[in-house]
């Protein structure tokens, strides 16, 4: 709590001491002093539910001149509030809660709609002297936010993590009871991290050389750190060597894509509500886990014809179809099943070219291959990687990259065991390849070019004949959007030579990717457009600028 008096006096803290027999006393009663404009700001410390405000002078006792303390109340005032979410230049944004131009009451009580409040500001508008004994805020409801971080959980052995599930229930406080609600105003956010040891934080001790006065640091345990003197306690930081970073928010039913197999993990739970009358309860949380098919599975990606790129990372033109080499090497120990499937996550549809296995990497016929718009799966059951056949493997495939620093994550599993799959970790899977990463970068030329590879049926100019005979009836428009990780507006329109738009093909938000649009030669009403030359306009709003390209297309019958 603070006010705008020209000096600070601890007596003003009596406003919030819970004692109605103490007050600001004479602080705002000086003779001849205009009290109009006094401002008191109260920080509740957090966003809390509130619905009533009360402030008043002492209600018992009198001054030396016989004037009752209760008569020294504020005659005119304005109260503003802030929800603690909106700030300008670091200051909370206030809204008017109540304005009283004439107040006849010694005890001032303001009732209002229940809401979350962080800051309150009382502005005095009267000239007369006053005092405040207590400033009270009352609320009934649920806090807007609850955060919980588990201790380190030890599974006892290295495990692969499958999917995570949880059940949550939104509850509504009504007529003194809790009832189930539709879940529209509450949320649960879950994050996770995995580790190789039971210490996700690193503690440092500061040591001073008595001769040189040089300061050095050494790693100590948490218990040792707690016993150090303040001057000896160094920084505390996240262990990035043996622990993963916190994951992005997970969704119930989602595959856990964190480094494994690992025996330790932690969870962060954030429960939030946008209503003082609603809360959310977490009823259960389940994590699938299983013994790993291998102790370690490492992988790296490179261009097939460039195993040793200049900067140690495969670099390609955005949207260009290139031949990648994906190398995997595993350590399989006794009792582990091994694996017979490799799945590679791809940013666009890939084309499988070859599977090679062995220290000398010889051609092997896969049992089957499955390709989708998001991944490539290679099955090699007849050449399963296990304790008796723990050989490296390489998958050659064609694909394109549209986002800078795209990660080609991978997973392996055993189709016969039913155990969870295991992620491919970045590492030196092929001693002849120097990337040691699953990351692919874009060339410098690609970085400033959002819209690329715009092609029609037959190159930059095309003619098609949408007369319904099944031959050349459609225009195919292929294009690539690079670098956009957040959805941005994409517009594609067909215009005649007068500049009139005859058809809107696309008007929606999209992320980076390789796209194809089809035009059947019809206008917005579904009628065939007249023969002639038309212009295709593609425009992408990247958020930092607009990128557009045009192509000409001929329509004939």
Buried (B, 14 or more C-beta within 10 A) or exposed (E): EEBEBEEEEEEBEBBBEEEBEBBBBEBBBEEEEEBEEBBBBBEBEEBBBBBBBBBBBBBEEEBEEEEBBBBBBBBBBBBBBBBBEEEEEEEBEBEEBBEBEEBEEBBBEBEBEBBBBBBBBBBBBBEBBBBBBBBBBEBEBBBBEBEEEEEBEEBEEBBBBBBBBBEBBBBBBEEEEEEEBEEEBBBBBBBBBBBBBEBBEBBBBBEEEEEEEEEEEEEBEEEEBEEBEEEBBBEEEEBEEBBBEBBEBBEBEBBBBBBBBBBBBBBBBBBBBEBBBBBBBBEEBEBBBBBBBBEBBBBBBBBBEBBEBEEEBBBBBBBBBBBBBBBBBBEBEEEBBBBBBBBBBBBBBBEBEBBBBBEEBEEBEBBEBEBEEEBBBBBBEEBBBBBEEBBBBBBBBBBBBBBBEBBBBBBBBBEEBEBBBBBBBBBBBBEEBBBBBBBBBBEEEBEEBBBBBBBBBEEEEBBBBBBEEEEBBEBBBBBBBBBBEEEBBBBBBBBBEEEEEBBEBBEEEBBBBBBEBEBEBBBEEEEBBEBEEBBBBBBBBBEEEEBEEEBBBBBEE
